[in-house]
Amino acid sequence: MIEEKINRMLDSVKLKRTESRKSILGVLMKAKSPRTAEEIISAIGKTKINKVTIYRTLDSMIEGGLVHRAFVSDESCHYEMADRCTEHQCHPHFICTDCGKTQCLTKVTVPMAKSAPAGFVIHRQQVRLEGLCPDCA
C-alpha cells in the first residue's frame, strides 16, 4: 500500500520510480520529524545508496514539490514530506537544546509575517523553536 502511494507520488511529478527515490520517500513518510541526509542513509542502510545519490535525489524531489528542506541545524539540512506544510508556511519545529531531538509542532500555529522591510519579498516562512523537551525539562 505504501509502495503504491510512493509510485503515485513519483508519477505525479514525472520522476522515475527508482529504488533510491522509493527508499528515501519511504523513510521520510514514516518519519515523525525531519531527517538529515545522514539519518536517511542510516535508515536505508549505508551500502544501498551513496551520499551523492541521496542529495541528488532529495534535490529532484524538492524541485518536484514532494519534499522540502524543513530547516538547517549545525550545517545539516533537515528534510520532510512537503505535504505536511502549506506552500508559504511550514509548521514550527522544536529542537531540544539538551538531547537534540527535533519535534514537529503541527498543532502550534504561528501567524504569517504580515510585512517585510522595503525591498524584501517573503516567499516562505519557517519557524524553529529551541528549548527543553518534556523529557529533559
C-alpha positions as CSV (number, residue, x, y, z in Angstrom):
1,M,0.0,0.0,0.0
2,I,2.8,2.5,0.9
3,E,4.6,1.5,-2.3
4,E,1.5,2.3,-4.4
5,K,1.3,5.7,-2.8
6,I,5.0,6.3,-3.4
7,N,4.6,5.3,-7.0
8,R,1.7,7.7,-7.5
9,M,3.6,10.5,-5.9
10,L,6.6,10.0,-8.2
11,D,4.3,9.6,-11.2
12,S,2.5,12.9,-10.3
13,V,5.7,14.9,-10.6
14,K,7.1,12.9,-13.5
15,L,10.0,11.3,-11.7
16,K,11.1,7.8,-12.5
17,R,10.3,5.1,-9.9
18,T,13.9,4.3,-8.9
19,E,14.7,2.3,-5.8
20,S,16.6,5.3,-4.4
21,R,13.6,7.6,-4.7
22,K,11.2,5.0,-3.3
23,S,13.6,4.3,-0.4
24,I,14.0,7.9,0.5
25,L,10.3,8.7,0.3
26,G,9.6,5.6,2.4
27,V,11.9,6.8,5.1
28,L,10.5,10.4,5.1
29,M,6.9,9.2,5.0
30,K,7.5,7.1,8.1
31,A,9.4,9.8,10.0
32,K,7.7,11.7,12.7
33,S,10.1,14.6,12.4
34,P,12.5,16.0,9.8
35,R,15.5,13.8,8.9
36,T,19.1,14.7,7.8
37,A,20.7,13.0,4.8
38,E,22.8,11.1,7.2
39,E,19.7,9.8,9.1
40,I,18.1,8.8,5.8
41,I,21.3,6.9,4.8
42,S,21.3,5.2,8.2
43,A,17.6,4.2,7.9
44,I,18.1,2.8,4.4
45,G,21.4,1.1,5.0
46,K,24.8,2.6,4.0
47,T,25.5,0.0,1.3
48,K,22.4,0.6,-0.7
49,I,22.6,4.2,-1.8
50,N,25.7,6.5,-1.7
51,K,25.6,10.0,-0.3
52,V,25.8,11.8,-3.6
53,T,22.7,9.9,-4.9
54,I,20.8,10.8,-1.7
55,Y,21.5,14.5,-2.2
56,R,20.7,14.5,-5.9
57,T,17.5,12.5,-5.3
58,L,16.4,14.9,-2.5
59,D,17.0,17.8,-4.8
60,S,14.9,16.3,-7.5
61,M,12.1,15.6,-5.1
62,I,12.3,19.2,-3.7
63,E,12.1,20.5,-7.3
64,G,9.0,18.3,-7.8
65,G,7.4,19.5,-4.6
66,L,7.3,16.2,-2.8
67,V,9.9,17.0,-0.2
68,H,11.2,20.3,1.4
69,R,14.0,21.5,3.5
70,A,12.4,22.0,6.9
71,F,15.4,23.8,8.4
72,V,19.2,23.9,8.7
73,S,20.8,23.0,12.0
74,D,24.5,22.5,12.7
75,E,25.1,22.9,8.9
76,S,22.9,19.9,8.1
77,C,19.6,20.3,6.2
78,H,16.6,18.5,7.6
79,Y,14.1,17.2,5.1
80,E,10.5,16.2,5.4
81,M,7.5,15.5,3.2
82,A,6.2,18.7,1.7
83,D,2.5,17.8,2.2
84,R,2.9,18.5,5.9
85,C,3.1,22.2,5.2
86,T,1.5,24.8,3.0
87,E,3.2,26.4,0.0
88,H,4.1,29.5,2.0
89,Q,4.4,28.3,5.6
90,C,5.9,25.3,7.3
91,H,4.7,24.2,10.7
92,P,7.0,25.1,13.6
93,H,9.8,22.7,14.6
94,F,11.1,22.3,18.2
95,I,14.7,21.3,18.8
96,C,15.7,20.3,22.3
97,T,19.0,22.0,23.3
98,D,19.8,19.2,25.7
99,C,19.1,15.9,23.8
100,G,19.0,17.3,20.3
101,K,15.7,15.7,19.3
102,T,13.5,17.5,16.8
103,Q,9.8,17.5,17.0
104,C,7.2,18.8,14.6
105,L,4.7,21.1,16.3
106,T,1.9,20.7,13.8
107,K,-0.8,21.8,16.3
108,V,1.1,25.1,17.1
109,T,0.1,28.0,14.9
110,V,2.3,30.9,14.2
111,P,0.9,33.9,12.3
112,M,2.4,34.6,8.9
113,A,4.6,37.7,8.8
114,K,2.4,40.5,7.5
115,S,5.0,42.9,6.3
116,A,8.7,42.9,5.3
117,P,11.2,45.8,5.2
118,A,11.3,47.7,2.0
119,G,12.9,45.7,-0.8
120,F,12.3,42.3,0.8
121,V,9.9,39.7,-0.6
122,I,8.9,36.8,1.7
123,H,8.3,33.6,-0.2
124,R,8.2,31.1,2.6
125,Q,8.1,31.3,6.4
126,Q,9.8,28.7,8.7
127,V,9.9,28.8,12.5
128,R,12.3,26.9,14.6
129,L,11.9,26.9,18.4
130,E,14.6,25.8,20.8
131,G,14.4,24.8,24.4
132,L,14.0,21.7,26.5
133,C,11.7,18.9,25.6
134,P,9.4,17.3,28.2
135,D,11.9,14.5,28.9
136,C,14.8,17.0,29.5
137,A,12.8,19.8,31.3
